[in-house]
């Protein structure tokens, strides 16, 4: 059985942020993924190029989604 749990790295030790149902001495396999936090403009600019190859229909769908604000949380001016 596998579980996913968040942990904090402190003093060279991973500390789970919630309890684990494990026996003392039980071995587990850990996959570490860095948690990225949105850092603003530079993150957006990394993806700017993916929009350049859209056809007219895709552009229309994208513009409608932006106008609906449902994907972005606030209005964007095109």
N, C-alpha and C positions, 0 to 999 in steps of 0.2 A: 504494500500500500504506500502511496506517495502523498505527501502534503507539501504545501507551499506556505512559507512563513517569512515575514520580514524580520530582519535582524539589524542590530547596530554594531559597528566595529569599534571597540574601545580597548586600549592597552593590549593590542595584538590578539584579541579574543572576539569572536562573533557572539553576540548576546541576543537570543531570540526576544522579540517584543511581545510574545505570548507563550503560554505554557506548551510543552511538548509531551506527548504520551509515549515516552521512551523509558526503557529499563536502564539502570546504571551500567555503564560499560558497553552499551549497544552501539555498534558502528553504523554510521549513516554516510551517504554520499551527498556532497554539497556542490551546487552550481552557483557561482557568484556572478551576479549581473549588476553592473553599476546603474544606479537609479539616476536618470537624467532629470534635471529640473529646468524648466523653460527659462532661458536667460535673456530673452528679448530679441532685439533686431537681428543679431548675427544668426540665430537659429532660423529665423524666417528667411533670411537671405540664402541659406544653404539650399532651400527648396524652390527658390524663385525660378530656376531653370526648367523645372518640370512642367511649367505652364506654357513654355514657348512652342511646343509641338502640338498644341490642341487644334483640332479642326473647328470649323464654324459652329457645328452642333454642340461640341464639347464646351466651347467658349460660352455659348448661350446658356447651357445647363449650369456652368460655373457661376456666371453672373447672376442667374436667378437664385442660386443657393446663397450667394453673398447678400443679395437684397433681402432674402427671407431671414437672414441673421441666425438661423437655427444652427448652423455649423460653427459660427464664430462668436456668438454671444453678444455682439454689438454691431452696429452698422459700419460698413466700410465704404469709402467713396472710391469709385472706379474711375 
